[in-house]
Amino acid sequence: MTKDVIALTPKMPDTWALLAGLYASGPGSDVSAAADGAVIQLCGPGGRPLVSVEAPVLVQVPGEALRLLGSDVPVPFWWTEARASTAVPEAERLAGSVCGRLNALLGGTTWPPEAATTEVVDTNAVPAPSAGEPAVDVLTDSTAVVLIDRPVVALTSWLSDVLRVTSAAGRALQIVTPPHVRLSLPARTTLAHVPNRWVVQDRDCGYYDGLSGAALRWQNGTFAPDLTADGKPTVAETFADVTPSTERQLIVAFRTLHPADEYLLLGRALETAWKTLTGAPPAGWGTAEPVNLPWSPRQLTDLARDRAPQPTHVIAVGHPDRPAMATTRVTRTATGVEEDIKLTLGYGENETPPLEAIEALAETLVTDHGLATMLTSLRPARRDLTTPPRLEAPPIPHSFTLGPDDVRTIGLAHARRPPINVRPAQLGPEAKPALLYPLGDGISPEAWTTLQQLAAHLKAAPGTTD
């Protein structure tokens, strides 16, 4: 498995502290930079990267170390990640010594705790990979394979960079983990996209897909479904052997449209939804995990402006006592700026999701934040919002809101009379209303049929205005 070691320090690792850490490899190794200087690599005499040390990240959002590592660290703290190559057995000890030396100078803790040392590690070099290729564990013509063993696979800046490079090269990204590892929501979203894959080790079938359960085997330079003699895939028994969860997740997916003017402030719709459903705004935001910045719609807007016309992807998290996470994609369009937001909140067995607040939320988003559409749903799944490599029930729709622009395009008379037993609630101004369609209780799967019939009805509209 990949050997990740992380130093969590109350003081910033400055140049001298980093140099002390890098001397863990002794005088026989070299130092190089990657990712435009954001990564320092300790290399053996042959040039092979042994340990990649990420630029330290100042984490100011409470609960991130607990969410991702299971370690409760008071904020603010500096997160410095060292990733050891699996090609050289000594590299794991080297990563532990780099982080251990940082802790010796700056205080703090190391994850995992037993990895920290201050020894000098003598390493043997192997040939370096080709220039421009990501420092992954296995690289073939079609696939980049990364081996990871940590409590939660998160969408770190390093993993985001690997995804970018492999995608540009036309390769799939496949992450291989032991069965106890879980995915964060952003990592799950990334690995759910074809051709990427989450590969889970299994003592019975060897490997299986952690999201679909398909048994896998290594063939032609990639992990692919292990087909039966008649060409059918098989499902790993471990994947399907589950007990239904008594915890639940509320998923609120919505899209807002805004004029592209100097008064635009992004993130306000998400903040409104967060306050309505949890009583507090988001705790923090960032472009990768750990989420490191205190919540700031102004900073989010500035980032999106700087990156335009390219889209901006950001992550937001809630306070530790109320698990909540959102992903947002900001896109510049021909008519303005679009925010695609997916907010997920976790609830324990004895907690009740605030479904009664959805209509009021939709009303506010329509009136004040340019709501285009919103779909809310419920699913039985973990309160902590992570995904285990087990079969999980799909979300069940609860309600769908159609914004005023689409209602006007479809025609109010047509939109408010679907051929199903659903009576929509009218929201917003009388002159430009939106419609909220109740679909079910979030438990009965018949709601999917209702949603499909509603969508077919709306698409069949004559296109006149009302």
Secondary structure as UniProt FT lines:
FT   STRAND          3..9
FT   HELIX           15..22
FT   HELIX           23..25
FT   TURN            27..28
FT   STRAND          30..34
FT   TURN            35..38
FT   STRAND          39..43
FT   TURN            45..46
FT   STRAND          49..54
FT   STRAND          57..59
FT   TURN            62..63
FT   HELIX           64..69
FT   STRAND          77..84
FT   TURN            89..90
FT   HELIX           91..106
FT   STRAND          109..111
FT   HELIX           113..115
FT   TURN            131..132
FT   STRAND          138..139
FT   STRAND          143..147
FT   STRAND          152..153
FT   HELIX           157..168
FT   TURN            169..170
FT   STRAND          172..177
FT   TURN            179..180
FT   STRAND          182..183
FT   HELIX           185..191
FT   TURN            194..195
FT   STRAND          197..202
FT   TURN            203..205
FT   STRAND          206..209
FT   TURN            210..212
FT   STRAND          214..219
FT   TURN            220..221
FT   STRAND          222..225
FT   TURN            229..230
FT   HELIX           237..240
FT   STRAND          248..258
FT   TURN            262..263
FT   TURN            266..267
FT   HELIX           268..278
FT   STRAND          284..286
FT   STRAND          293..294
FT   HELIX           297..307
FT   TURN            308..309
FT   STRAND          312..317
FT   TURN            320..321
FT   STRAND          324..332
FT   STRAND          337..347
FT   TURN            349..350
FT   HELIX           355..357
FT   HELIX           358..368
FT   STRAND          371..380
FT   TURN            383..384
FT   STRAND          396..402
FT   HELIX           404..410
FT   HELIX           412..415
FT   STRAND          425..427
FT   TURN            430..431
FT   STRAND          434..438
FT   HELIX           446..459
//
